[in-house]
Amino acid sequence: MLTLAALAGQMVVDAAISDGWETAEQGYAQLLGRGDPRQTELAERWLKETHEQLAGDAGADKEMVRTALAGRWAGRWADLLEEDPDAEAELRTLVREVQAAPPAGKPSVSHHAVSPNGDVSSYAAGPEHPGALATQSELAYTAGQSGDAAAARDQFAALLPIAERVLGPEHPDTLTNRHNLANFTGYAGDAAAARDQFAALIRVRERVFGADSPDTVVARFNLAYWTGRAGAAADARDQFAALLPIRERMSGPDHPDTLAAREELAYWTGCAGAAAAARDQFAALLTSYERILGPEHPETLAVWYQLAHWSSLTGDESAMQD
C-alpha cells in the first residue's frame, strides 16, 4: 500500500501539469472525500493549491517543489489507505484509469505502467526518478516514526541499492538512506548490525564531508549509542567522551545535542561500572537542565531519575531523598 500511495502521490503531481488535470482532479477529490461533502471540498482545495503551485514558474526550484508535493500527496493517500482499507481497490482502479487515458496534446511528465496482475508497481520515470526515491524514503521514515521499525528497515534496505545506482553511492540522499537503514535496523532489535552499519557509514561521511561535518557528528553519536546497546558500555563511554568536546565546539554547551551527548556519556559511564562518576555527571547535568528547561520539564525529570538511580548504586541515600 505504501508503494501504491507513493505512485498515486507522484501521479497527482504529474496530472497537475497536464491537459487532463480537470478529469483527474475530479476523480481524486471524490476518492479522498469518501462521500463527505466537507472532506471532498477540502480535497478540492488541496488539489487546486497543488495545480497553482506547479502551474507557476518556479525556476530552479521547480523540481524541489514537485518532489515536496509528491511526498505530501503520498502521505495523504497513505492516510486514506490506513483509515479506510477498502479504498485501496478504488485507488488502484483510479490509477489504472489515469494511466489508460493519457491526455491528448500534452503528455504527462512520466509514463505509467501496470503489471499484468494489476499491481501498480512501476513508473517509467518513477520508481527510479529522484523525486520518487525521495517519496519512498519519506514513506519508509514515516513507517518507522509510526512504530514499525522493521518495516522501515526493510523499505530502506530495498531502496538503498536503487539510490546507490541512480544517485551514486556518495550522494547525500544515498547516505541519508544508509543512516536511516542503520538506525531502524537497531530499533528493530539488531544493535550490533546498526553499530557496524554506522561504523562503515562514518568512514564515507568523513571522506566526503569531513570529520567534523554535522552529518558525520550525528553519525558518530549514533555509532556510540548502538555500540552501547550492543553490549560494549566502555566503548560507548569512550566514544561519547571523544564526541562531547566536538559537539560543544560546534553547538555550544547549552544546545540540546550537547546536552544529549552529556546525558549519554553519563549513562554509559555508569553502565561501564563507574556509578559514582555517573552520579556526579548527572548531578551536573541536572543543574544545566533546571537552568535551561526548568525544574519540571520532562527532560529535567528524566535526568533527576537517572541521578537517583546511580546515587542508589553508590549508597548515597541523601541524593535520593533530595
Beta strands, then each sheet from edge to edge (+ up, - down):
strand 1: 112-113
strand 2: 122-123
sheet 1: 1+ 2-
end
